Amino acid sequence: MAASSSTQPVLFMSHGAPMLADDATWSSELAGWSSTMDKPQQILMVSAHWEEAPATVSSTRADTPLVYDFYGFPSKYYEVEYNTPPATELAQDVLGVLGQDVQQDLGRGLDHGAYVPLAEMYPDADIPVLQLSLPSLNPVDLFEMGQKLAPLRDAGTLIVGSGFTTHNLRWFNPGLGPNTAPPQASAEFDHWAAEALENKDVDALLNFWEVAPAAQEAHPRIEHWAPLYVALGAASASGFENTSAIEGFWYGMSKRSWQFTS
């Protein structure tokens, strides 16, 4: 799959936990998804697991360690490596569109919201990847940031919002397995989100806390939904055309993921 400099789509993906790598179904879904797209020149990830203001980009130094931002897992998950080429040019591009207030943390590598799904989609780790922090959880602010980032798509940059369509860790019960039926709140929010995106109802999405069913149960804190707004903003110039690329539930949480077409 050759790298493409053509306009890239925008993604919102549910990224799972480190043991996603052991889930043959979800891993194959992610691999299949990437195979349908032109290989990007570089990838800009906005993960639910990095909140920092002002907007901050990750390291562009070679061999910067990953951020193992999780606890209590088997040791093998802390030994995973995903050594991508430095994304120095992309960091400059982000600075160019977001302005001089952007900072850089040269000690910060990719967190699990970035490398876990990317290791399934692009296992060769041969694409430069840069992570961008969430400087706010305000949907409008993030939407506007996404709009500023949109021109990067024309240079072959894949912009990815990485979160979870529903995310309530009280539902997580390893003893029940990943394929148990979702709680009603998770199913209701997932159904609402699918319809809102299908109808391109951006106003409803921006005001989800007031209009979405079970919003506070599906997202007790909204950081895992917030990356969607960066993706929406980056997709606004192309009219929000989208498809559900992955559907279903994992330990009760919706893993629905969208692709916004170019």
Secondary structure, 3 states (H helix, E strand, C coil): CCEECCCCCEEEEECCCHHHHHCHHHHHHHHHHHHCCCEECEEEEEECCCECCCCEECCCCCCCCCECCCCCCCHHHHCCCCCCCCCHHHHHHHHHHHCCCCEECCCCCCEHHHHHHHHHHCCCCCCCEEEECECCCCHHHHHHHHHHHHHHHHHCEEEEEEECCCCCHHHCCHHHCCCCCCCHHHHHHHHHHHHHHHCCCHHHHHCHHHHCCCHHHHCCCHHHCCHHHHHHHHHHHHCCCEEEEECCEECCEECCEEEECC
